[in-house]
Amino acid sequence: MHPIYLHIKETLMPYYPAEEASAMAKWILADVFHFSAIELYTGKDTQIPQKDREKLEDILNRLVKYEPLQYILGECQFGGLVFRVAPGVLIPRPETEELVDWICADWTGSKGCRVLDIGTGSGCIAITLGKRLADAAVTSWDVSELALQIASSNARHNGVTVAFDRVDVLADGIPEIHVDVLVSNPPYVTEKEREGMERNVLDWEPEQALFVPDDDPLLFYREIARQGMFILDKGGCLYFEINRAYGKETFDLLVRLGYQNVELRKDSFGNNRMIKAVRP
């Protein structure tokens, strides 16, 4: 392996698991310094300019403080698209891509599908759906003005039209809207789960987008699903990303609220992570 790769990995190993340190080293060299696979794996000591060495050391200094690499680089990939990310929005996860894939499998071919994404963050769900579903009319809500600014920038960058609006779904007087698909990846981490979280999440990602009270873990699911009975047209579908610890509880909640054909799915890691329900 290239000496610079070894330097990055050795620097990060005291702070991250070996596999994660290795992955970050490859990511930095490929995306930031444009190393080819041959340069990376042959071990040939390709020299990089002094300014690039200074840039690398700055990245490493930030990584050892547990700042997420995606925030350092200012972007990440999701669904084959590139998204700008910053500490005001959650970093998109692979599990969320699986939720988007599920929606696309259900609705590809349904021209003019109307979509509402609640809690849009970086806009990754809404924008990817807008890109992949032909003629979809996509609306996105978030309570954070910063998130809406970042999501709007991502929509422009990816050439997708999305109607963004600042809405607090826990407040009264939400806008009247009717859609075929209602999707949300709302806050679902309970306060008691803080202790098991990695510092690069806990210290850097926005708490407002992560946490719910221990005594009301389904807070957002209950309110969004309740509103969904008015927002969704008959036969429309509600999709949630969920806390793996509350799969049964979320399933039961949707049944109690009157939804039909409720389906709980596992992600590629074997965790209960997604749920779908049909508005009767």
Salt bridges, closest charged atoms under 4 A:
GLU57 OE2 - HIS7 NE2 3.04
ASP58 OD2 - ARG62 NH1 3.75
GLU67 OE2 - ARG62 NH2 2.80
ASP101 OD1 - ARG132 NH1 2.95
ASP106 OD2 - LYS276 NZ 2.89
ASP135 OD2 - LYS111 NZ 3.31
GLU176 OE2 - HIS178 NE2 3.58
ASP180 OD1 - ARG114 NH2 2.95
GLU191 OE1 - ARG194 NE 2.51
ASP203 OD2 - ARG199 NE 3.01
GLU205 OE2 - ARG93 NH2 2.74
GLU207 OE1 - ARG194 NH2 2.99
ASP216 OD2 - ARG222 NH2 2.86
GLU223 OE2 - ARG226 NH2 2.60
ASP233 OD2 - ARG114 NH2 2.60
ASP233 OD1 - HIS178 ND1 3.80
ASP252 OD2 - LYS248 NZ 2.74
GLU263 OE2 - ARG265 NE 3.11
ASP267 OD2 - ARG273 NE 3.24
